[in-house]
Amino acid sequence: MEPSDDDGSLFTYDCSTAEKKSQENKGEDGQPVEKGSDMILASTFSKSGSYFALTDDSKRLILFRTKPWQCLSVRTVVRRCTALTFTNSEEKVLVADKSGDVYSFSVLEPNECGKLELGHLSMLLDVAVSPDDRYVLTADRDEKIRVSWAVAPHNIESFCLGHTEFVSRIFVVPDHPELLLSSSGVKLLLSLQRFAASRITYWSRDSCVALLCDCVPVVYIFQLEAPRQQLVYKQQLSFQHRVWDIAFEESQGLWVLQDCREDPLVLCRPVDGQWQPVPEDATVKKVCTQLRGHWAMLEGSAGVDEGFSSLYKATFDNMTTYLKKKEERLQQQLRKKRHKNPPPGPNGQTKKVKTGEASWSGSS
């Protein structure tokens, strides 16, 4: 579909048709680029909405201009990416990958190769920048959040510790840049289920935070009390189908994309202090019609995501095995001791009995 500012039609782009220049048949590390499934792994808009970037399973970074929509460049990355974000100046896009590295790619020079900025020893799951672009924040699989200087990323400002599982998402609050929201994989002891936040989104109008957990048909709503540095739980929005993604739009409300062909997109707004779906909205109907027309493509990509299930620490009950083996060793040692030192006879004496002899009776 062609982009159009006049009729408001949707812009669609097929990653499988993206072409790389002949000199770009190798990644940033000089190795041949492995052909993937073209599934989109991460995407984001710039702060003003003027740019959009995505990375796919074929190790491509595709940059778009949105006014009007136009593909500016197709560049290769070293590893498959997990997250990306624009700097607030919109001069660079930062790309985090599975090997733990962050590369920066120029927006102003859309065909320039990427530059290695920093690295972790484990897989990166999210990347963010402070509102003034002074700091780059990275979250990894090993429970750590690192705050690095943007101009010299090898200089680490601080670490944010406290999580006991992988850090799935980080979010710097735009109108409270001193606050960082982070989420991790948690296990509920009562149900033995594991949940990890797949999206954190913020509505500055009412300092509202919406949280989406992986593979759960529920969106949790919180109120941010910045002076007290607290998130206050307000309500949960339950849906009949798995929720794929959520996003706040300041002028509209909370958009919810769900695994439902009949109603793939839901718009929620606060009514008397409670968030609820908008029953009739022309924009929602129009976008839903477009999504239903591309449902096979949407379901084929969003519906197969395994989420964070493979990132949890494996747990083993080594103590039970240890105690069992210890008991076996003690019993074995006791049997050997009894065989070496047989118990005494009736008069407290012991006598070895030769083969064929009568047993010692103890009488004189």
N, C-alpha and C positions, 0 to 999 in steps of 0.2 A: 504494500500500500504506500502511495506517495504521500509525503508530508504536505500539509496545507494549513495555512494560518486563517484562511477564509472560511472553509467549511468545517473546521474543527475535527477533521478525520484523524484517526490514530496513525502514528508512524510505526511500522514494523520493520524489523531487520533480521535476516536469516544469517546466523553466524557461519553456516556451512558454505555460504557463497563468498565469504570474506577472502580476499586474495592477498598474499604476501609477495613483496618484491623478490626477485630472484636472489638478491644478496641477503635476503632475510630468511633463507632456508635453514639458518642456524640460529640457535638461541644466543642470549647474551654471554654464555659461557663458551661459545664456539662449538658446542655439540649439536648434532642434527636434531631438529625439532620432531618430537614424536607426535604422530597424528592421533588425536583424541576423538571424542564423540561429539564435539562442538557444543556440549552442554554448558550453560552459563554457570560459573562458580561464584562470582561476586559482581556487584554493580553498585554505582552510587552517582548522585548528582552533586554538582558543585554548590556552594552556598547560595549563589544567586539563581541557580537553575539554568545557567547559560551553557553548561557543559554536562555531559554524561559519559561515564566510562564503564566498561565491563571487561571481565576476563573470562575465558572459556577453557574447556578441557583440552583444547588443542594448543594451549600455551600462547594465546594471543591476547593482547591488550588493545581494545578498540575504543577510540576516542570520538565523541560526537559533539557537534554544536547543535543546540536545541532551538535557536531562533534565527532562521528556520532550521529544522532538523537536517543535518548533513554529517556524513562520516568523514572525519578529518584525517584519520590515520589508522593503520593496522600494524602494530609492532609485536615482536615476540618477547617473551619473558623466559627466565631461566628454568623456573619450576612452576608447577601448577599453584595457582594463588588461592589464598584463603580469605583475604579481605583487601579492600582498597579505600582510599579517601583522598579528597582534594585538600590542598592547603587552602586557608581562608582567603588568601590573595588570589587564588585560582591560577597560579603560575605553574604549579606542579601537581601531579597525582602520585601518591605513595602506594606502593603495592607490596603486600606482605605475602610470603609464600610458605610452603610446607617445610622447607629446609631451615626456616628460622631467620631468613634475610628480609630486609626492606630495601626496595629499589625506588628511586624517584625518576619520573618521566616528565619531560617538559610539556606544558600545554601550549605555550607560545610558539615553540618549535616542535610541531607535532610529529616530525619524522626523526627526531634525535633518539639515539639509543639511551637506555636506562643507565642510571648511576647507582652503584651500591652505596647505601647510606649506613646501615648498621646490621648487626646479626645477633641472634640468640643461639643457644645450644640445643634448643628444642623447637618444635613446630609452633609457628605463630598462628593465632586464631583471630586476632583483631588488631587494628591500628587506628589511631586517632591523633589529632593535632589540637593544641590549645587555641583558643579564639584569636590570640595575638600572633600565632605561628611561631612562638618561641620554643615550644617543646613538642617532641614527638613521643607519643605514648604507645607502647606495644604490650600485648598480652599473649602469654604462651601456654603451652600444654602443662608446663611444670609449675603451675600455681602462681606465677610471678607476673607483676605488672612493672614495667620499667619506664621511667621518665627520662628522656635524653634531650640534650640541647639540639635544636634543629640545625644551627649553623655548624655545630661540631658534634655529631651524633656519638662519637667515641667517648664524649664526656657525659657521664650519667649523673643527673641531678638527684635522683632518688629511686628507691624501689617501694612499691606498695604491696605489702605482704599481708597474710591473714587467711587467704583462701586455702583450702585443703584438697581441692580438685582443680582441674584445668579451668582457666579463665576464659569463658566463652565470648563475652561481650564487654566492651568498655565504652563510656559515653561521657564527654565533657559537657556539662550543662552550659549552654551558650550565654545566658544572662547571669550565671553564677560561675565564672571560670575557675574559681578556687575549689569547686566541687567536681569530683569524678564519680560516676556511677559505674559499678562493675558487677558482673554476674558470674556464677560458677556452677559446675555440675554438682547438684546436691542429691542426697538419698534420704527419702522419707522412711524412717524406721518402721512406722506402723504398716505401711503398704509395701515396703521393700521396693518401691519404684524410684527411678532416677529421673531427675528433670534438670535441664539446662536451658538457660534463656537464649533464644535464637535472635531476639530483637528487643532493643530498648529504644523507645521513641518519646519525644518530649513536646508538650504543648505549652508554649511560654505564656499564653493568655491567662491560664489559670494555674500555672506551675504544676501541670499534670504530667505524670509519667505512666506510660503504658508498657507492660511487659508481656512478651509472648514466650512461652516455654516450648521446647522442641516436642513435636508430635502430640500436643495437647490441644483440644478444641476449646480453649479458654484463654481470654485476655484479662490480665490483672491490671487494675487501675489504682494508682497511688497518688497522693498529694505530697509534693516536695515542700518541706518546711526548711528553707535554706538557713535561717538564723540558728535553728536548732540542729541542723545537719541531719535531718531525719526524713525518712519516707513513711508516710502514714497510709496504711491500707484503707481503700474506700469501697471498692466493689470488684466483682468479677463479671465479665461478659461471657456467657456460655453459648456455644454454637453446636449445631448438630453434626458438623463436619470438621475435619482437621483444618486448622488455620495455617496457611502457608506464610503469610507475612502481614505486617501492619505498618501504618505510617500516619503521622499527624500532618494535616494541612491547616495552616493557621486560619484561613478564611472559610474552611469547610467543617473540619472535625477529624474524626479518626476513621481512616480507610482500613477495611479488613478484607484480605484476599483469602478465600477458602476453597476447599476441595469439593465444590458443588457446581455442576454444570448449569443448573437452573438459576442459581443465584451466586455467581462466583465472587461478586464484589458487594460489600455491605458498607454503608456509611453510617457512623454513629455520632450522635451529638448529645450534649448534656441537656436534660429536661428536668427542671426542679431539683437540680443537684445530682441526678442519676443519669448515667450514660445509657442510651438505648438506640437501637437502629432507627433510621429515618424511613418511614413506610413508603413514601412516594417522592422520588427525586428524578428529574429529567436527566441529569448528568449520570447518575447511577445506571439508569435504564440504557442509556446510549453506550456507556462503556461495557456493560454486561453483554449487550448484543455483539459488540466486537470481540469480546473474550470468548463467547460461545462459538463464534466463527473460527477461532483458532484453538479450540479446546484440546484437540488431540496433541498439538504441540505443547501446550501449557501443562497438561496432565503428564505428558511423557517426560518433562524435565523436572517440574516441581514435585511430582508424586513419587519419584524414585529416590529422593534424597534420604540417606541413612542418618543424617544429623550427627549428633555427638556421641552416639552409643558406643563407638569403638574407642573413645578417648578415656574412658574411666579406668582407674587403676584396678588391676586384677588382684583379688584377695584370695589367700589360701589359709586353711586351718592347719598350720604346721604343728601347733601345740598338741592336738589330739594324737597325731602320728608319733610325735616325740615321746609322749607319755606311754603310749602302747609299746613302743620299742624298748623303752627303759624298763618297763615291767617284765618284758620277755627276757632281757639281759639279767635282771635280778633273779628270776626263777631259774635260769640256766646256771648261774653261779651257785645258787643254793643246791641244786641237784648234784653238781660236781663236788661240792663240799661234803655232802652226805655220802657220796660214793667213796670218797677218799677216807673219811672218818666215820665208819659204821657205828651205830648206836651201841652202848654197853649191854651185857647180858644181865640176868636176874641178880647176880651178886656184884654187879658193878664191874665185871671183868669181860674182856673180849678174847675170843679164841678163833684162830683161823682153822677152818675145817677142810681137811684134805678130801679129795674125791674118793668115795668108797667108804669113808669112816662113818661111824654112827655119830649122830648129833650129840653134843655135850649136854648131859642131863643136869649137872650141877650137884649130884649126890656123891657122897664119899663111899 
